[in-house]
């Protein structure tokens, strides 16, 4: 399947492939990624970006050099597996599921410096290598080039297994709920005494 996708997208051996998954809207900031990649291509760097998702910027992204716009797809994992780096340039996030999915597929991450991203990877690796400043083209481009020689994907995968699988998340919710009930009962008992 990976070979089929690489063939369909005409991915060459030395090409850097980055991917962004999610809504193609202002909050997710896909034009920033596309413009950074376009600038890199203009400097002679063999790189392309895959966008998987729908939204207001869908048609505009299709006109950008080096952008492969898939629209909404069901087989996101297949496209993550043909990519070198997952990028999220969001201005804000809750729990970023697309980042978790990328972590689960052992792909390098480049994330904007927002609290939700920092929380996901805190204490895992050196943040300077995978966190970039929002809307800073030079910082993102520099991190892409530096990251292609790093090997953090195993650390991301272990972080995912240790903290973010469905089982781990349900255990955390259960603990939080029990703590809440105990705290609520304790406060109620204190009022009654």
MOTAKA-V685942 format. One record per residue. N is the residue number from 1. D_FIRST is the distance of its C-alpha to the first C-alpha in whole Angstrom. Layout:
N_D_FIRST / N_D_FIRST
This chain:
1_0 / 2_4 / 3_5 / 4_5 / 5_6 / 6_9 / 7_10 / 8_11 / 9_12 / 10_14 / 11_14 / 12_16 / 13_17 / 14_20 / 15_19 / 16_19 / 17_17 / 18_18 / 19_17 / 20_20 / 21_19 / 22_22 / 23_25 / 24_26 / 25_29 / 26_32 / 27_32 / 28_28 / 29_29 / 30_26 / 31_29 / 32_30 / 33_26 / 34_26 / 35_29 / 36_29 / 37_26 / 38_28 / 39_31 / 40_29 / 41_27 / 42_31 / 43_32 / 44_29 / 45_27 / 46_23 / 47_21 / 48_20 / 49_19 / 50_17 / 51_19 / 52_17 / 53_20 / 54_23 / 55_27 / 56_30 / 57_28 / 58_25 / 59_27 / 60_29 / 61_25 / 62_24 / 63_27 / 64_26 / 65_26 / 66_22 / 67_21 / 68_18 / 69_19 / 70_16 / 71_19 / 72_18 / 73_15 / 74_14 / 75_10 / 76_12 / 77_11 / 78_7 / 79_10 / 80_12 / 81_10 / 82_10 / 83_13 / 84_16 / 85_19 / 86_19 / 87_22 / 88_25 / 89_28 / 90_29 / 91_33 / 92_33 / 93_31 / 94_32 / 95_29 / 96_26 / 97_23 / 98_21 / 99_22 / 100_22 / 101_18 / 102_18 / 103_20 / 104_18 / 105_15 / 106_17 / 107_17 / 108_20 / 109_23 / 110_25 / 111_27 / 112_30 / 113_34 / 114_34 / 115_35 / 116_32 / 117_30 / 118_33 / 119_33 / 120_30 / 121_30 / 122_34 / 123_35 / 124_31 / 125_31 / 126_33 / 127_33 / 128_34 / 129_31 / 130_28 / 131_31 / 132_32 / 133_35 / 134_34 / 135_34 / 136_35 / 137_33 / 138_34 / 139_33 / 140_30 / 141_29 / 142_31 / 143_29 / 144_26 / 145_27 / 146_29 / 147_26 / 148_23 / 149_25 / 150_26 / 151_24 / 152_24 / 153_21 / 154_22 / 155_25 / 156_24 / 157_22 / 158_25 / 159_27 / 160_24 / 161_25 / 162_29 / 163_29 / 164_27 / 165_25 / 166_26 / 167_29 / 168_30 / 169_30 / 170_32 / 171_34 / 172_35 / 173_36 / 174_38 / 175_40 / 176_41 / 177_42 / 178_44 / 179_46 / 180_46 / 181_48 / 182_50 / 183_51 / 184_52 / 185_54 / 186_56 / 187_57 / 188_58 / 189_60 / 190_62 / 191_63 / 192_64 / 193_66
